Amino acid sequence: MLSQSPTNRTELDSHADTCVAGANFALYAETGKKVTVSLFSSEYAALPDIPVGTVMTVYNDPRDGKSYLLVIHEALYFGDRMSHSLICPNQLRSFGIKVHDIFLQFGAEKHCIEVPEHDLSLPLEVDGTVSYLDEDC
């Protein structure tokens, strides 16, 4: 499951059913649950004993330099086993966070993650077909 993606990046991943925290997140609290993660192909062995917990990272907004503590509950924690992290847009949406993941060139008015509860908008960058938060942690 090691990635070739750049580090310090949190990518949107609509194929995942939960968020996955890599090296750019810290494990804050474990739930005591561990899961076996199956990869996209049966050619790869499943990864056992992956902890589920609350994870955190610091996001530095490139527009104004403000820092925000981003917290994700019920995330799979891979730590240093992954150089980056994956956000499941539907997991965010189920908790009232708005994910505007349609690229601007396709007519979208915005490309960002909005947290209405905190009046916060995090701009998304694009690399090929991947939307991501460029974190400076």
N, C-alpha and C positions, 0 to 999 in steps of 0.2 A: 504494500500500500504506500510505499515511499513515492513521493511525487517529484516531478521535475519542474514544478511551478516555482516562481520566485518566492522568496521568504517574505515574512512580514506582510502577508496578504491574506485576506479573508474573502473567498470566492463564493458566489451564489451557486448552489448545486441543487437543481430541481429534481434530480434523480434520487437524492438521499431522502430518507424518511425521518431524519433527525440531524441536528447540527453536530459537526465533528471539530473538535479543538486540537490544533497542532501546537507547534513550538511557540507560536506567537500568542498563546493563551496560557494562563496559569490556572491550575486546579485549585479552587477555593474550598469546596466541600464535596465529599463523596456521598452518594446516596446509599452505598453499601451494595448496590447492584453491579453486576458485571455481565457483559453480553458477549456472544460470539458474533463476529462481523463477517458476513459473506461478501465477497467481492463481486464485481460485475461478470465474472466468468468462472465456470466450474474448473477451469484449468489452474486456478489459484486456490490454495488451501485457505479455509476460513481462519480468522484470527480469534483465538479464545481470550477470555478474561480481560476484556476492554472495560475499564471503569466508566460508570455513568455518574455525572456530577454537575455541580455549578462551576462554571469557568468564567474567567475575567481577562480582559485586556484593556490597555489604554489606547484610545483612538485620538490622534492629534489632527484636528480639522485643518486641512491645507488652506482653507479660505481665510480663517481668522486666527489660527494658532491655538485656539482653545483646546483643552484636553478633556476627554470624556472617558469615564469608566464604563465599558460595555460588559454586561453580565448576561450570560446565557445559562438557563437552567436545563437539566435533563440532556446534557450534551455528552457525546462519547469523547473520552479524553485519550488522545494518542500522544500528547506531549512531543518530545523530540523525535518520535517515530515518523512525524510528518512535518515538513518545513512550513506548511501553511494550514489554513483552516477552511472549513466548508460550512456555509450557512444554508439551511433548508428554508426556502422562502415560505413554504406552507406552515412550517412550525412557527415562524414569526407571525404570519397572518392569523394563526389561530389564537394569538395573544394580543390582537389589536394593533400590531405593527404593520404599516403599509409598505409594501415592496413594489416599487415602480421599476420593473425590470425590462420593459420594452425599450429598445434602443431609440435614441432621439431621431436617427435617420429614418425610422419607420413611423414617424409622426407623433411620438410621445412628447408630452409637454415637459416631463421631468424624468430623470434617471437617478433614483435615489432610494434610500430607506428612510421612512418617516416614522418617528415615534411621537404620535400626537399627545400622549400623556405628558411629555416633557418638552413639547414644542421644538423638537429636534429633527433636523434633516441631514442625513449623511450622504454626500455625493458618491455615486458609483462611477468607477472608471471602467474602461473596456479594453480587453486584450483579445483580439480575434473575436471569438464568440462568447467569451467569458466576462461577466460583470463581476466586479470586485471592489472591496474597500481597500484602499492603499493605506496601510497602517504604518505609523512611525512609532513603534513601541520600544 
